[in-house]
Amino acid sequence: VYLLNILPLFDEETSDSKRADMTPWAFGGYHPTMPPIPNLAPAHRRFMAENLMYALARAAPFFFYTSVPAMAVCVGSHTVE
């Protein structure tokens, strides 16, 4: 969450280098011939939103450990990925 959602807001240069090194799939389009996506471009913001949603879905059982639906969402998220 920090690398993809918070760092781009404060330090664009560091964010670009970290995205290229650690998460290359978040640096460009879905096909290798597509150009790199700049920080906070619409496609990058969409990826940021997806990343945050996955993090929240997977953290839900920590807060709602007796909720079967929360656990099912977490398990489903891991299964799909």
C-alpha positions in Angstrom: 0.0 0.0 0.0 2.8 2.4 0.9 4.8 1.7 -2.3 1.9 2.0 -4.7 -0.5 4.4 -3.0 1.3 6.8 -0.7 4.8 7.2 -2.1 3.7 8.6 -5.5 1.9 11.5 -3.7 5.1 12.7 -2.1 8.2 11.7 -4.2 7.6 11.0 -7.9 11.2 10.1 -8.7 11.6 7.5 -5.9 8.2 6.1 -6.7 9.1 5.6 -10.3 12.3 3.8 -9.4 10.6 1.6 -6.8 7.8 0.7 -9.2 10.3 -0.2 -11.9 12.3 -2.4 -9.5 9.7 -4.0 -7.3 6.4 -3.9 -9.2 7.1 -3.7 -13.0 3.5 -4.7 -13.8 2.4 -1.4 -12.3 4.7 0.7 -14.4 3.2 0.1 -17.8 0.2 -1.1 -19.7 -1.0 -4.6 -20.0 1.0 -5.3 -23.1 4.9 -4.9 -23.4 4.5 -2.6 -26.4 2.5 0.0 -24.4 4.4 3.0 -23.1 5.1 3.4 -19.4 2.4 5.0 -17.4 3.4 8.2 -15.5 2.8 8.7 -11.8 -0.9 9.5 -11.0 -2.1 9.0 -14.5 -5.6 7.6 -14.8 -4.3 4.0 -15.3 -1.9 4.3 -12.4 -4.7 5.7 -10.1 -6.8 2.7 -11.1 -4.0 0.3 -10.2 -3.7 2.2 -6.9 -7.4 1.8 -6.2 -7.2 -2.0 -6.9 -4.2 -2.4 -4.7 -5.9 -0.6 -1.8 -9.1 -2.6 -2.3 -7.2 -5.9 -2.1 -5.4 -4.8 1.0 -8.6 -3.8 2.7 -10.3 -7.1 1.7 -7.5 -9.1 3.0 -7.2 -7.2 6.3 -11.0 -7.5 7.0 -10.7 -10.8 8.9 -8.2 -9.2 11.3 -11.0 -6.8 12.5 -14.0 -9.1 11.9 -12.6 -12.5 12.8 -16.0 -13.9 13.7 -17.6 -12.9 10.3 -17.8 -15.7 7.8 -18.6 -13.3 4.9 -15.4 -11.2 5.7 -13.4 -14.4 5.8 -15.0 -15.6 2.5 -14.1 -12.4 0.8 -10.5 -12.7 2.0 -10.2 -16.3 0.9 -11.8 -15.5 -2.5 -9.4 -12.6 -3.0 -6.4 -14.9 -2.4 -7.9 -17.7 -4.6 -8.6 -15.4 -7.5 -5.1 -13.9 -7.4 
